[in-house]
Amino acid sequence: MSKIYSAQNFAAYIIYELNETNTFVNAKALQHLLEVVKRRWENVFGYNPYREETYSLLTHDYVIKEVYEAYKEFGEQHISEPAKEWYLKYGDFQLILRPYAVPAFTLEEEQLMRKILDQYRHVLLKHAS
């Protein structure tokens, strides 16, 4: 059985990768990309990549509620870094606020993610010209 990741981890990966190439991403684009990832992932690997429940864009303003809540404050603005999560190890008394981690994708998973992001960049460039 392959790994199922958190949608927050996919969002972090998308944000880091797009910022690396100076590509615009806002909360709405992030939700769209997560929907594309879900569809393509299910076609290639045969299962849902996220633990979180997903919603249809036709009936809701978001696809994944947890990601929507984390990024709604950005609105139409560019997202420059992933949302933060609170982390507390058992027995420790110090809270740590850190960005969501990027998933440890397999080579095949990484290639699929790169194809999706390359296609997103291509569409943005096509609309800009």
Helices and strands as residue ranges (DSSP letters): H 7-20, H 27-45, H 65-71, G 72-74, E 84-87, E 96-99, H 107-128
